[in-house]
Structures are given as structure tokens and as C-alpha cells.
């Protein structure tokens, strides 16, 4: 299977790296030529344009920063859709809007091709080792065709239902991550002002009912001081904004997501759109004239699980 991959950002480069490591025939494209060259040096080919890549590939994968960018890469005159034909497949691995991925999938299907939305969850460290989770929305027949590719990129793969369903669940899970991160910022600063040791506070949360995946990962880079989790303020604003819009469309009177969205919008205005998202704690550090640090925590998270073939997760 010939694969074209567009979008070599923090997550996309890791997913494409897993495909290359697992010996797939891979062509890549990104606005940053240095990123493309790094893949070419390792054996990938350079994609000429989205259209030409789609004409040459059996499977096209996009992993891009926003729904607007995805639409441009697919719908422009030299875009993916104009290079698709019968039997080809498009996988959208970006975090995007459910209605938008459904709209684009209909255009893909009009060319005789198939589409799936396949966002990932679990952090860049797990994407780097092929141990990330993948949500896959689309027809079961298409899922079975692309499963060998998915299990090369991820450890746990969940078929979520029709096209768009994976994007809904990705937005939900990213929203929960953002809530946990904002709550952890408050918890750490309150604990520090109450006189608690930060290493002890970390362990107390880790072994208690207050624990979460976000605490076990992002809290460590907060306490190291690097705040580097390969995710930025603008991406949190995008993701929580997608959740907030989804809640509005579904007529759910949510109360927490607007608060979290405003917290991260404020963080973006204060520290910049590309500031590391765990540095949202700096709002409270500044307000309380304190610094939340521990000792012995790593500057970035590294996945120490060995790479293993992926498998399908079946809902209970």
C-alpha cells in the first residue's frame, strides 16, 4: 500500500515516523521543508503536491492544525480531492469538527474514494513509539482495509461508528484533558500556598481518587519547570472551542467548558498562542507571586513502553 502523509507537526511527524519505521511505502509533505527533508533522508519520498500525492497513493493521511487548513488541503485546485479516484482512501487524523469531516468525506466519496476520521489520543510521547490510541470512524469494511496501517501507528484502536463519530469522541477527550489541566493548576497553587511540599503533593494526587492521565504526565513537566508537553495554548483554545460549539449544537447547557475556554484564552493573550499549554499555571503563579516546582521530574515525557503491534479495542 502506497501512503501519502500531509502534516509533519508535533503529532503528524510521530505518526509518519511509525509508518516509516514499519517499512511502509511513504511520501510526505509539509510547509516546513526541513521536516520533509528529515523524512526523505530516512527513506520516504517527497510529495509534489496534495493532488499528485493522491493520484499516486492508495491511502492519503492528513494530520493538520485546524479544520480550515484541512479544508484547504483537500478542496483547493491542487488539493487531495482532485487526485482521488475509485478504491482510494482518505484518513483524517487531525482534531477537527465533526460536521466538517462529514462534509469533506462526502466530497471524497463523490470521487469513488472512501473516508475515515482517525484522530489520536495519548500524547506525543506515545505517538513517537507507536503506542498511542486511535479512534476510527467510518464504514467497517474501510476500517478493516486500513487496520494494518492503523496498528502500525497506534497500540489501541477503537472503531467508533460512522464517519464523524471519532471526531466527536476526540473533541470530548481533549476537552476533559483541558479541564484536568486547569484544575491541576489550581490544586498545585493552593497546596503550595497551604505549605505543602510539591513532590509529596504530586504523589498524594497520583495514589488517590484525584489521579488522572493528565496528572501522571503533564504534572511532571509542570513540576520540572519546562512545561513542555508538545501542546500549545492555541490548540487548547481550538479544541475546547470545538467542544463548546458541539454542546451548543446539541442544546446542552454546559457550564464548565465556557469557563475553561476563557481561562485558556486569557493564557493565550498573556503568554502567546504558542506557549506550552501546561504553563496555564503561570496565571496563578503570577497572581500569587509563587513558583510551582518539584525535584527529580523530567523536562519532557518519554514513553518507556516497548512498541507492540496494535489491536482493536471492543466496547463493553
C-alpha positions in Angstrom: 0.0 0.0 0.0 1.4 3.4 -1.0 0.7 6.1 1.6 0.8 9.9 1.2 1.1 11.8 4.5 0.5 15.5 4.8 1.2 17.4 8.1 4.5 16.7 9.9 3.8 18.7 13.1 4.2 17.5 16.7 1.8 14.6 16.2 1.9 14.0 12.5 5.7 13.6 12.4 5.5 10.9 15.1 2.7 9.0 13.2 4.5 9.2 9.9 7.7 8.1 11.7 5.9 5.0 12.8 4.9 4.2 9.3 8.4 4.7 8.0 9.8 2.6 10.9 7.4 -0.2 9.9 8.6 -0.2 6.3 5.5 1.4 4.6 5.9 3.0 1.2 5.6 6.6 2.3 5.5 10.0 0.6 5.4 13.1 2.9 4.5 16.8 2.6 4.7 19.8 5.0 5.1 23.5 4.8 8.4 23.1 6.7 10.8 21.7 4.2 13.4 20.8 6.9 10.8 18.3 8.3 10.2 16.8 4.9 13.9 16.5 4.2 14.4 14.7 7.5 12.0 12.0 6.3 13.5 11.9 2.8 16.9 11.2 4.4 15.3 8.2 6.2 13.8 6.7 3.1 10.5 8.5 2.4 9.8 10.3 -0.9 8.9 13.9 -1.2 5.3 14.7 -2.1 5.0 17.1 -5.0 1.5 18.4 -4.3 -1.6 17.1 -2.4 -3.3 16.3 -5.8 -0.3 14.5 -7.2 0.3 12.6 -4.0 -3.4 11.4 -4.0 -3.0 10.3 -7.6 0.0 8.2 -6.7 -1.1 6.8 -3.4 -3.6 4.2 -2.3 -4.1 5.9 1.1 -3.9 9.6 1.9 -3.5 10.7 5.5 -3.8 14.3 6.8 -2.8 15.5 10.3 -3.2 19.2 10.3 -3.7 22.0 12.9 -7.2 23.1 12.2 -10.4 22.4 10.2 -9.7 25.4 8.0 -6.3 24.0 7.0 -7.7 20.6 6.3 -10.3 22.0 4.1 -7.8 24.0 2.1 -5.5 20.9 1.6 -8.4 18.8 0.4 -10.5 21.3 -1.6 -8.0 23.6 -3.4 -7.5 23.2 -7.1 -4.3 21.3 -6.4 -5.8 19.5 -3.4 -6.3 15.9 -2.4 -9.9 15.5 -3.6 -9.0 16.3 -7.2 -6.4 13.5 -7.1 -8.7 10.8 -5.7 -10.4 8.0 -7.6 -12.2 4.8 -7.1 -10.6 2.5 -4.5 -8.5 5.2 -2.8 -8.9 6.1 0.9 -8.5 9.3 2.9 -7.8 9.3 6.6 -8.3 12.5 8.6 -6.1 12.2 11.7 -6.5 15.9 12.7 -8.6 17.0 15.6 -11.4 18.6 13.7 -15.1 19.4 13.7 -17.5 16.5 13.2 -19.7 18.3 10.7 -16.7 19.4 8.7 -15.2 15.9 8.4 -18.6 14.6 7.3 -18.8 17.3 4.7 -15.4 16.6 3.3 -16.0 12.8 3.4 -19.0 13.3 1.1 -16.8 15.1 -1.4 -14.2 12.3 -1.2 -16.9 9.7 -1.7 -18.2 11.6 -4.8 -14.8 10.7 -6.4 -15.4 7.0 -5.7 -13.0 7.0 -2.8 -13.6 6.2 0.9 -13.0 8.3 4.0 -12.5 7.8 7.7 -11.8 10.2 10.6 -9.0 8.7 12.7 -7.8 11.2 15.4 -5.3 10.0 18.0 -5.1 10.4 21.8 -2.4 9.8 24.4 0.3 12.4 23.8 3.3 13.0 21.5 5.5 10.6 23.6 3.2 7.7 22.8 2.7 8.8 19.2 6.5 8.6 18.9 6.6 4.9 19.9 3.6 3.7 18.1 1.7 3.2 21.4 -0.9 6.0 21.0 -4.7 5.3 20.9 -6.6 5.8 17.7 -10.3 6.5 17.3 -11.6 5.4 13.8 -14.9 6.5 12.4 -16.3 5.1 9.2 -17.6 2.0 7.5 -16.5 -1.3 9.0 -15.2 -2.5 5.6 -13.0 0.5 5.2 -11.8 0.1 8.8 -10.7 -3.5 8.1 -8.8 -2.4 5.0 -6.8 0.3 6.8 -6.4 -1.7 10.1 -2.8 -2.8 9.2 -1.8 0.8 8.8 -3.6 1.9 12.0 -2.0 -0.8 14.1 1.5 0.3 12.8 0.8 3.8 14.2 -1.1 3.0 17.4 -1.4 0.4 20.2 -5.2 0.6 20.9 -7.6 1.2 18.0 -11.3 1.7 18.6 -13.9 1.6 15.8 -16.3 4.3 17.0 -19.1 4.0 14.4 -19.9 6.1 11.4 -17.8 8.9 9.9 -17.6 11.8 12.3 -18.1 9.8 15.4 -14.3 9.6 16.1 -14.0 13.4 15.8 -16.8 13.8 18.4 -15.0 11.5 20.8 -11.7 13.2 20.2 -13.1 16.6 21.0 -14.7 15.1 24.2 -11.5 13.6 25.4 -9.4 16.7 24.6 -11.9 18.8 26.5 -11.5 16.5 29.5 -7.8 16.8 29.3 -8.1 20.6 29.4 -10.4 20.6 32.4 -8.0 18.3 34.3 -5.1 20.6 33.4 -6.9 23.8 34.6 -7.9 22.0 37.8 -4.4 20.8 38.5 -3.1 24.3 38.1 -5.4 25.4 40.9 -4.7 22.4 43.0 -1.0 22.8 42.9 -1.0 26.5 43.7 -3.5 26.1 46.6 -1.4 23.2 48.0 1.8 25.3 47.7 0.2 28.3 49.5 -1.0 26.0 52.2 2.6 25.0 52.8 2.7 21.6 51.1 5.8 20.1 49.5 5.2 19.7 45.8 6.8 16.2 45.4 4.6 15.0 48.2 1.5 16.7 46.7 2.2 15.0 43.3 2.4 11.6 45.0 -0.7 12.2 47.1 -2.7 13.0 43.9 -1.2 10.1 42.0 -2.3 7.5 44.5 -5.7 9.0 45.2 -9.1 9.4 43.6 -7.8 12.7 42.3 -5.5 11.0 39.9 -5.7 11.2 36.1 -3.7 10.5 32.9 -3.1 14.3 32.7 -1.7 14.4 36.2 0.7 11.5 35.6 2.1 13.2 32.5 1.6 17.0 32.4 2.1 17.5 36.2 5.6 16.1 35.8 6.6 18.8 33.3 4.9 21.4 35.3 6.9 20.5 38.4 10.1 20.2 36.3 9.6 23.8 35.1 9.9 23.0 31.4 6.1 22.9 30.9 6.9 21.1 27.6 4.2 18.6 26.6 4.4 19.4 22.9 1.0 21.1 23.0 0.2 24.8 22.9 -2.4 27.3 24.2 -3.9 27.9 20.8 -4.5 24.2 20.3 -6.3 24.0 23.6 -8.5 27.1 22.7 -9.3 25.3 19.4 -10.2 22.0 21.0 -12.3 23.4 23.9 -13.9 25.7 21.4 -14.9 22.7 19.2 -16.4 21.0 22.3 -18.2 24.2 23.3 -19.7 24.6 19.8 -20.7 20.9 19.8 -22.5 21.3 23.2 -24.4 24.4 21.8 -25.4 22.4 18.7 -26.7 19.6 20.9 -28.6 22.1 23.2 -26.6 21.0 26.2 -26.4 23.9 28.8 -22.8 23.3 29.8 -21.2 25.4 32.4 -17.6 24.2 32.8 -16.4 24.4 29.2 -17.1 28.2 28.8 -15.0 28.8 32.0 -12.1 26.6 30.8 -12.2 28.2 27.3 -12.0 31.7 28.9 -9.1 30.5 31.1 -7.0 29.4 28.1 -8.0 32.4 26.0 -6.6 34.5 28.8 -3.5 32.4 29.0 -3.0 32.8 25.2 -3.4 36.5 25.5 -0.9 36.8 28.4 1.8 34.4 27.2 1.3 33.9 23.5 -0.6 31.4 21.3 2.4 29.1 21.0 3.1 28.9 24.7 3.2 25.4 26.2 -0.3 24.6 27.5 0.8 23.4 31.0 2.0 26.9 31.5 -1.6 27.9 32.2 -0.5 27.5 35.8 1.6 30.7 35.3 -1.6 32.8 35.6 -1.9 31.7 39.2 1.8 31.7 39.9 1.9 35.4 38.8 -1.2 36.2 40.8 0.2 34.6 44.0 3.8 35.6 43.5 5.0 31.9 43.7 6.6 29.3 41.5 5.3 25.7 41.4 8.4 23.4 41.1 9.4 20.0 42.4 12.6 18.0 42.2 13.6 15.0 40.1 10.8 15.4 37.5 11.7 15.1 33.7 11.7 18.0 31.3 9.6 16.1 28.8 7.6 12.8 28.8 9.2 9.7 27.2 7.2 6.6 26.6 9.0 3.7 28.1 6.6 1.0 26.9 8.1 -1.2 24.2 6.5 -0.8 20.8 3.9 -3.6 20.2 1.5 -4.4 17.3 -1.8 -2.5 17.7 -5.0 -4.3 18.5 -8.7 -3.4 18.2 -10.4 -2.3 21.4 -14.0 -3.7 21.6 -16.6 -1.6 23.6 -18.1 -3.4 26.6 
